[in-house]
Amino acid sequence: MPYTTEEDGLVNNFAVEPKVYTAEPPNKTQKRNYIVWGALAAVFVAGVLAIAVAAS
């Protein structure tokens, strides 16, 4: 593990840095899946809100 020692004898530990890579844009299937999951999430939130309004 990489570390440095300061003048007062204190030890500083540093985390191992992850490998950096560039992100790839989503393909058509991933974009479609994002839309489907977003629509399902919107329906779920609307349903929870409707139940909350009906219960109050």
HELIX and SHEET records of a PDB file:
HELIX    1   1 LYS A   28  ALA A   55  1                                  28    
SHEET    1   A 2 TYR A   3  THR A   5  0                                        
SHEET    2   A 2 VAL A  11  ASN A  13 -1                                        
END                                                                             
